[in-house]
Amino acid sequence: MLVSAAEMLKKAKAGHYAVGQFNINNLEWTKAVLTTAQECNSPVILGVSAGAGKYMGGFKVVADMVKAMVESLNITVPVAIHLDHGTYEDCYKCIKAGFSSIMFDGSHYPIEENIAKTQELVNVAHALGLSIEAEVGSIGGEEDGVVGMGECADPEECKKIADLGVDMLAAGIGNIHGKYPENWKGLSFETLDAVQQLTGEMPLVLHGGTGIPADMIQKAISLGVSKINVNTECQLSFTAATRAYIEAGKDLVGKGFDPRKVLAPGYEAIKATVKEKMELFGSVGKA
């Protein structure tokens, strides 16, 4: 059964750990994340970007696949399926498709418009029992064609958005989607601390969890980050394992070309990455 992310993140904030959001791209990805969460007895959030939703045949296909898999694999840990960086229109599509959580990324709108649209979506989501994430200050890197430099959010603007009743807030603190460049300055803990001081109990979200050093992740968790998004790291480990299988010529031996065999090493690599992250975030055994 799918749940909203609100409860699991409140518990994480109070318990000083973070729940991982692992973006899914296909059936293998979904199965790898769900089975690892079950094995680690950890709550989990499955992130779905607009691009990934489209790739998998639409948001409804994704929601139905996740629900069916949770049921048939007998997954008993809390699972939320969450729209990642949704537009205003995408939020309504995902609500209709049966997602249990949405993110409205209004960070590119003027703050007044971001507030108005966020407030409307908060009311709709909460009436249906869904959780909602909002964003202030764009996260760097490229996300579905929008390129940002990793700005730091204005703590006062964060408070305005938090006060609308969102369940979690993504505040830019110099973090970036994708691989971090050589000259990256690191996370701005002053910004994070200032946001935390003003937003209190609000679970904070760290986007672009790939490539941030473990000590920075742990410090961010100590300052109120309760949800950390991971996508690129799973993609890199999946691709490296697939490359090794093919470069070793295993696809040319016997039935090695069977897609289930070709994708198996990548599947195991995603599982290993997810487990490593759950251990780092402190969510193991917290389901």
Secondary structure, 3 states (H helix, E strand, C coil): CECCCHHHHHHHHHHCCCEEEEECCCHHHHHHHHHHHHHHCCCEEEEEEHHHHHHCCCHHHHHHHHHHHHHHCCCCCCEEEEEECECHHHHHHHHHHCCCEEEECCCCCCHHHHHHHHHHHHHHHHHCCCEEEEEECCCEEEECCEEECCCECCHHHHHHHHCCCCCEEEECECCECCCCCCCCCCCCHHHHHHHHHHHCCCCEEECCCCCCCHHHHHHHHHCCEEEEEECHHHHHHHHHHHHHHHHCCHHHCCCCCCHHHHHHHHHHHHHHHHHHHHHHHCCCCCC
